[in-house]
Amino acid sequence: MSTTQPESGAGAAPQSKRQIYIVMSGLMIGMLLAMLDNMVVGTAMPTIVGELGGLAHLSWVVTAYTLATAAATPIWGKLGDIYGRKGMFMAAIVLFLAGSALAGMAHSMMQLIAFRGLQGLGAGGLMVGAMAIIGDLVPPRERGRYQGLMAAVMPLAFIGGPLLGGLVTDHLSWRWAFYVNLPLGALALVVTALTMHLPKRPRGTSRIDYVGAALLTGGIVCLSLMTSWGGLEYAWTSATIIGLGAGAAVLLTLFVLWELRVESPILPMSLFRSRNFTLASVLGFLVGFAMFGAVTFLPQFQQLVQGASATNSGLLLLPLMMGMLVTTMAVGQLVTRTGRYRVYPIVGGVFMTAGMLLLAQLTVGSTRLTTGLFMLVLGAGMGFLMQNTMLIAQNSVEMKDMGAASGAATLFRTIGGSLGVSILGAIYSSHLTGALTDRLGEQAGESISGSGGQLTPALLKRMPVNVRDAVEHAVTSGVHNVFLWASAFTLLAIVAAWFIRETPLRGGAADQSAPEDRALTEPVTV
């Protein structure tokens, strides 16, 4: 039997913009820790492998982090609903910092992989905790004015991460790629402890649904491994990949059946009775699939075809990130002023589709200016969608389910991104190999395409002219098909966005009713 009580340490909600900005600074640092980590570590990986060895296990340094993050996200969301968001957010910071410190002290690749998994567990709590706390602090109607701050975290991580990683690796040690998290995390803890006073609200003390958590974690692990290994470590038709797919299907089915009968589910199936919440989840999955999948291959084209430096790879995405940041800030202000939001996901889908189709037209002779303009269109589409899908999901549930809703929305986007990278990566590799084989013959084509990360711009310049020309055309062919397939998913996102219902946004702390109840007394535009 569950009981309710005020959140520990909760006081009145911050009354001034200044107070909210101070609280959000701690949230932004927490989100930056989670997003920055992979970007910083990516630059340091060649040095790490050179010192620790274990090249065969290189992919697991990333996979362990992403697997743990995806599996932990809904669990942290539910823990915040039960035990309070402030305490859970601070616990996630501590867990992430512990993983960072241990990863920096690792003396073998196996140790590093294990400690990266610990980091990932904390990162899941940082992401969902920040989103759920914003949902508590700022009503949806006012949230738009603060969206720009949260949106700024992503370009900062994408641009600053590789540069910081290269700097600390070259001038200090690869271990500082992990140690650099410690002062940032300590600052986030201090700011959170001293400034975060969440509004009083009932919170449950129900028992944790451990069975549901185990089934969900197992299903996500199987699904993530299937998409990570498929086409790379094992053939898609291999027994290992088929077995992982079957395991994911069985475990996730059992998870849904269990959640329908348990008293305090970790992911209430009742959330999906809301049309807007379901559509926002679908939209998040589709956007994650198309965006993360397609953006992964932009540096391939810019480095191998346009000859850009790999060291400054973060800067290559600057037009895309600036388009997203400016659009998010503008849309946030418009949502705050008008209370209308339905049109923006639709427009975002249109812009993303246009951006994908434009990028699919890139040729070997395309300039960096042309590429940047096309990326700007794609980034604008992302800006219309990224924050609004979370806003719609949070506005579709009661306050008591804010953490579960935020966790589910983040989870669907994460899974979509993971599937997008894997499936579009298989498409890219297939067309790359095919184009190289057509131009150079089967043996040479498979040899070059199989070189993977060893095919650098510097190495490409030393190749014979005919080989270099073949590689440039093959990479262009692979990128062309990736963006064409990604555009199909953004088209589906437009369809999903079209059926979103314009439910009135909550306007303040006193308005805690379910969306269906508000719709009875306030006008709704469909």
HUQUI-V810395 format. One record per residue. N is the residue number from 1. RES is the residue in one small letter. OMEGA is omega in whole degrees, 0 to 359 (* if undefined). BURIAL is I if it has 16 or more other C-alpha atoms within 10 Angstrom, else O. D_CENTER is the distance of its C-alpha to the mean C-alpha in whole Angstrom. Layout:
N/RES/OMEGA/BURIAL/D_CENTER + N/RES/OMEGA/BURIAL/D_CENTER
//
This chain:
1/m/183/O/35 + 2/s/175/O/33 + 3/t/179/O/34 + 4/t/179/O/32 + 5/q/179/O/33 + 6/p/178/O/32 + 7/e/181/I/29 + 8/s/177/O/30 + 9/g/183/O/31 + 10/a/174/O/30 + 11/g/177/O/32 + 12/a/177/O/32 + 13/a/178/I/29 + 14/p/185/I/29 + 15/q/184/O/31 + 16/s/177/O/30 + 17/k/181/O/28 + 18/r/180/O/28 + 19/q/180/O/28 + 20/i/179/I/24 + 21/y/179/O/23 + 22/i/178/I/24 + 23/v/182/I/23 + 24/m/178/I/19 + 25/s/177/I/20 + 26/g/178/I/19 + 27/l/181/I/16 + 28/m/178/I/15 + 29/i/178/I/16 + 30/g/178/I/14 + 31/m/179/I/11 + 32/l/178/I/12 + 33/l/183/I/13 + 34/a/184/I/10 + 35/m/184/I/8 + 36/l/192/I/12 + 37/d/182/I/13 + 38/n/181/I/11 + 39/m/179/I/13 + 40/v/184/I/16 + 41/v/181/I/16 + 42/g/179/I/16 + 43/t/184/I/19 + 44/a/188/I/21 + 45/m/178/I/21 + 46/p/179/O/24 + 47/t/179/O/26 + 48/i/180/I/25 + 49/v/179/I/26 + 50/g/182/O/29 + 51/e/185/O/30 + 52/l/186/O/29 + 53/g/177/O/29 + 54/g/180/O/27 + 55/l/181/O/26 + 56/a/182/O/26 + 57/h/185/O/23 + 58/l/184/I/21 + 59/s/182/O/18 + 60/w/176/I/18 + 61/v/177/I/17 + 62/v/184/I/14 + 63/t/180/I/14 + 64/a/180/I/15 + 65/y/184/I/12 + 66/t/177/I/10 + 67/l/182/I/12 + 68/a/179/I/13 + 69/t/181/I/10 + 70/a/182/I/9 + 71/a/185/I/13 + 72/a/188/I/13 + 73/t/181/I/11 + 74/p/180/I/14 + 75/i/177/I/17 + 76/w/180/I/16 + 77/g/180/I/16 + 78/k/177/I/19 + 79/l/177/I/20 + 80/g/177/I/20 + 81/d/185/I/22 + 82/i/190/I/25 + 83/y/179/I/25 + 84/g/189/I/24 + 85/r/184/I/21 + 86/k/181/I/22 + 87/g/180/I/23 + 88/m/178/I/20 + 89/f/179/I/18 + 90/m/177/I/21 + 91/a/179/I/21 + 92/a/177/I/17 + 93/i/181/I/18 + 94/v/180/I/21 + 95/l/179/I/19 + 96/f/180/I/17 + 97/l/176/I/20 + 98/a/177/I/22 + 99/g/179/I/20 + 100/s/181/I/20 + 101/a/180/I/23 + 102/l/178/I/24 + 103/a/178/I/22 + 104/g/180/I/24 + 105/m/184/I/27 + 106/a/180/I/26 + 107/h/175/O/29 + 108/s/180/O/28 + 109/m/179/I/25 + 110/m/177/O/25 + 111/q/181/O/25 + 112/l/180/I/22 + 113/i/180/I/20 + 114/a/182/I/21 + 115/f/174/I/20 + 116/r/175/I/17 + 117/g/177/I/17 + 118/l/175/I/18 + 119/q/182/I/15 + 120/g/177/I/13 + 121/l/178/I/14 + 122/g/182/I/15 + 123/a/177/I/11 + 124/g/178/I/10 + 125/g/179/I/13 + 126/l/184/I/12 + 127/m/184/I/9 + 128/v/179/I/11 + 129/g/180/I/14 + 130/a/181/I/13 + 131/m/181/I/13 + 132/a/179/I/16 + 133/i/175/I/18 + 134/i/177/I/17 + 135/g/177/I/18 + 136/d/186/I/21 + 137/l/190/I/22 + 138/v/177/I/22 + 139/p/183/I/23 + 140/p/183/I/21 + 141/r/182/I/24 + 142/e/190/I/24 + 143/r/184/I/20 + 144/g/183/I/20 + 145/r/181/I/22 + 146/y/184/I/19 + 147/q/181/I/16 + 148/g/179/I/17 + 149/l/181/I/17 + 150/m/180/I/13 + 151/a/182/I/12 + 152/a/182/I/14 + 153/v/184/I/12 + 154/m/178/I/10 + 155/p/177/I/13 + 156/l/179/I/14 + 157/a/183/I/12 + 158/f/184/I/12 + 159/i/184/I/16 + 160/g/183/I/17 + 161/g/180/I/15 + 162/p/179/I/17 + 163/l/178/I/20 + 164/l/179/I/20 + 165/g/178/I/20 + 166/g/181/I/23 + 167/l/184/I/25 + 168/v/180/I/25 + 169/t/183/I/25 + 170/d/189/O/28 + 171/h/178/O/30 + 172/l/179/O/29 + 173/s/177/I/28 + 174/w/181/I/25 + 175/r/179/I/25 + 176/w/171/I/24 + 177/a/176/I/20 + 178/f/182/I/20 + 179/y/181/I/23 + 180/v/178/I/21 + 181/n/189/I/19 + 182/l/178/I/22 + 183/p/177/O/24 + 184/l/180/I/20 + 185/g/178/I/20 + 186/a/177/I/24 + 187/l/178/O/23 + 188/a/178/I/21 + 189/l/181/I/23 + 190/v/181/O/26 + 191/v/180/I/24 + 192/t/183/I/23 + 193/a/187/O/26 + 194/l/189/O/28 + 195/t/186/I/27 + 196/m/176/I/25 + 197/h/185/I/27 + 198/l/178/I/26 + 199/p/179/I/28 + 200/k/177/I/30 + 201/r/177/I/29 + 202/p/173/I/30 + 203/r/184/I/28 + 204/g/172/I/28 + 205/t/180/I/30 + 206/s/177/I/29 + 207/r/180/O/29 + 208/i/178/O/26 + 209/d/184/I/25 + 210/y/179/O/25 + 211/v/178/O/26 + 212/g/179/I/23 + 213/a/180/I/21 + 214/a/180/O/22 + 215/l/180/I/22 + 216/l/180/I/18 + 217/t/179/I/18 + 218/g/179/I/20 + 219/g/180/I/19 + 220/i/179/I/15 + 221/v/179/I/17 + 222/c/181/I/19 + 223/l/181/I/16 + 224/s/178/I/14 + 225/l/179/I/17 + 226/m/182/I/19 + 227/t/179/I/16 + 228/s/184/I/16 + 229/w/186/I/20 + 230/g/179/I/21 + 231/g/180/I/22 + 232/l/179/O/22 + 233/e/181/O/24 + 234/y/175/O/25 + 235/a/181/O/26 + 236/w/181/I/25 + 237/t/182/O/28 + 238/s/180/O/29 + 239/a/181/O/30 + 240/t/182/I/27 + 241/i/178/I/24 + 242/i/179/O/26 + 243/g/177/O/26 + 244/l/178/I/23 + 245/g/178/I/22 + 246/a/178/I/25 + 247/g/178/I/24 + 248/a/181/I/21 + 249/a/182/I/23 + 250/v/183/O/25 + 251/l/180/I/23 + 252/l/175/I/21 + 253/t/177/O/24 + 254/l/178/I/26 + 255/f/180/I/23 + 256/v/180/I/23 + 257/l/180/O/27 + 258/w/182/I/27 + 259/e/179/I/25 + 260/l/184/O/28 + 261/r/184/O/30 + 262/v/185/O/29 + 263/e/182/O/30 + 264/s/185/I/27 + 265/p/178/I/24 + 266/i/175/I/21 + 267/l/185/I/19 + 268/p/178/I/22 + 269/m/179/O/23 + 270/s/178/O/25 + 271/l/185/I/21 + 272/f/171/I/21 + 273/r/176/O/25 + 274/s/180/I/23 + 275/r/182/O/23 + 276/n/180/I/21 + 277/f/179/I/18 + 278/t/180/I/19 + 279/l/178/I/18 + 280/a/178/I/15 + 281/s/177/I/13 + 282/v/180/I/15 + 283/l/179/I/14 + 284/g/178/I/10 + 285/f/182/I/10 + 286/l/180/I/12 + 287/v/178/I/10 + 288/g/180/I/7 + 289/f/185/I/10 + 290/a/187/I/12 + 291/m/183/I/10 + 292/f/178/I/8 + 293/g/184/I/11 + 294/a/183/I/13 + 295/v/179/I/12 + 296/t/187/O/12 + 297/f/175/I/16 + 298/l/178/I/17 + 299/p/177/I/18 + 300/q/180/I/20 + 301/f/185/I/22 + 302/q/180/I/23 + 303/q/187/I/24 + 304/l/180/I/26 + 305/v/183/I/27 + 306/q/174/I/27 + 307/g/180/I/28 + 308/a/181/I/26 + 309/s/178/I/25 + 310/a/181/I/22 + 311/t/181/O/23 + 312/n/185/O/22 + 313/s/178/I/19 + 314/g/181/I/16 + 315/l/181/I/19 + 316/l/182/I/19 + 317/l/184/I/16 + 318/l/179/I/18 + 319/p/180/I/19 + 320/l/182/I/16 + 321/m/178/I/14 + 322/m/176/I/18 + 323/g/179/I/18 + 324/m/184/I/14 + 325/l/182/I/16 + 326/v/181/I/19 + 327/t/180/I/19 + 328/t/180/I/16 + 329/m/181/I/19 + 330/a/180/I/22 + 331/v/178/I/20 + 332/g/178/I/20 + 333/q/180/I/24 + 334/l/178/I/25 + 335/v/179/I/23 + 336/t/183/I/25 + 337/r/188/O/28 + 338/t/185/O/28 + 339/g/181/I/26 + 340/r/183/I/25 + 341/y/187/I/22 + 342/r/186/I/22 + 343/v/188/O/23 + 344/y/174/I/20 + 345/p/178/I/18 + 346/i/179/I/21 + 347/v/179/I/21 + 348/g/177/I/17 + 349/g/179/I/18 + 350/v/180/I/21 + 351/f/179/I/20 + 352/m/178/I/17 + 353/t/178/I/19 + 354/a/179/I/22 + 355/g/178/I/20 + 356/m/181/I/19 + 357/l/176/I/23 + 358/l/180/I/24 + 359/l/176/I/22 + 360/a/180/I/23 + 361/q/180/I/27 + 362/l/177/I/26 + 363/t/179/I/29 + 364/v/182/O/30 + 365/g/181/O/32 + 366/s/181/O/29 + 367/t/177/O/29 + 368/r/178/O/26 + 369/l/178/O/27 + 370/t/179/O/27 + 371/t/180/I/23 + 372/g/179/I/22 + 373/l/178/I/24 + 374/f/178/I/22 + 375/m/179/I/19 + 376/l/178/I/20 + 377/v/179/I/20 + 378/l/179/I/17 + 379/g/177/I/15 + 380/a/177/I/17 + 381/g/177/I/16 + 382/m/180/I/12 + 383/g/177/I/14 + 384/f/191/I/16 + 385/l/195/I/13 + 386/m/183/I/10 + 387/q/183/I/12 + 388/n/177/I/15 + 389/t/176/I/13 + 390/m/179/I/12 + 391/l/180/I/16 + 392/i/180/I/17 + 393/a/181/I/16 + 394/q/180/I/17 + 395/n/184/I/20 + 396/s/184/I/21 + 397/v/175/I/22 + 398/e/184/O/24 + 399/m/182/I/24 + 400/k/180/I/24 + 401/d/185/I/21 + 402/m/181/I/19 + 403/g/179/I/17 + 404/a/180/I/17 + 405/a/179/I/16 + 406/s/179/I/13 + 407/g/180/I/12 + 408/a/180/I/12 + 409/a/178/I/10 + 410/t/180/I/7 + 411/l/181/I/9 + 412/f/178/I/9 + 413/r/180/I/6 + 414/t/180/I/5 + 415/i/177/I/9 + 416/g/179/I/9 + 417/g/180/I/7 + 418/s/178/I/9 + 419/l/181/I/12 + 420/g/180/I/12 + 421/v/184/I/12 + 422/s/185/I/15 + 423/i/178/I/17 + 424/l/175/I/16 + 425/g/177/I/17 + 426/a/177/I/20 + 427/i/180/I/21 + 428/y/182/I/21 + 429/s/181/I/23 + 430/s/181/O/26 + 431/h/176/I/26 + 432/l/180/I/27 + 433/t/180/I/29 + 434/g/181/I/31 + 435/a/178/I/31 + 436/l/179/I/33 + 437/t/179/I/35 + 438/d/185/O/36 + 439/r/188/I/37 + 440/l/185/I/38 + 441/g/187/O/39 + 442/e/185/O/37 + 443/q/180/O/38 + 444/a/181/O/37 + 445/g/180/I/34 + 446/e/179/I/32 + 447/s/182/O/33 + 448/i/181/I/31 + 449/s/179/I/28 + 450/g/180/O/28 + 451/s/173/O/28 + 452/g/185/O/24 + 453/g/180/O/23 + 454/q/179/O/27 + 455/l/183/O/27 + 456/t/176/I/27 + 457/p/180/I/28 + 458/a/179/O/31 + 459/l/181/O/32 + 460/l/180/I/32 + 461/k/181/O/34 + 462/r/181/O/37 + 463/m/174/O/37 + 464/p/185/O/40 + 465/v/182/O/39 + 466/n/178/O/39 + 467/v/179/I/36 + 468/r/179/I/34 + 469/d/180/I/35 + 470/a/180/I/34 + 471/v/181/I/31 + 472/e/179/I/30 + 473/h/179/I/31 + 474/a/177/I/29 + 475/v/178/I/25 + 476/t/178/I/26 + 477/s/179/I/27 + 478/g/179/I/24 + 479/v/178/I/21 + 480/h/182/I/24 + 481/n/177/I/23 + 482/v/182/I/19 + 483/f/176/I/19 + 484/l/178/I/22 + 485/w/178/I/20 + 486/a/180/I/17 + 487/s/177/I/19 + 488/a/180/O/20 + 489/f/176/I/17 + 490/t/174/I/17 + 491/l/176/I/20 + 492/l/178/I/19 + 493/a/177/I/17 + 494/i/180/I/20 + 495/v/179/O/22 + 496/a/181/I/20 + 497/a/183/I/20 + 498/w/184/I/23 + 499/f/174/O/24 + 500/i/180/I/22 + 501/r/182/I/25 + 502/e/176/I/26 + 503/t/181/I/26 + 504/p/178/I/27 + 505/l/174/I/25 + 506/r/185/I/26 + 507/g/182/I/28 + 508/g/184/O/29 + 509/a/182/O/29 + 510/a/182/O/32 + 511/d/183/O/30 + 512/q/187/I/28 + 513/s/175/O/29 + 514/a/181/O/28 + 515/p/181/I/27 + 516/e/179/O/30 + 517/d/178/O/32 + 518/r/183/I/31 + 519/a/180/O/32 + 520/l/186/O/35 + 521/t/182/O/36 + 522/e/182/O/34 + 523/p/180/O/34 + 524/v/177/O/31 + 525/t/180/O/31 + 526/v/*/O/29
//
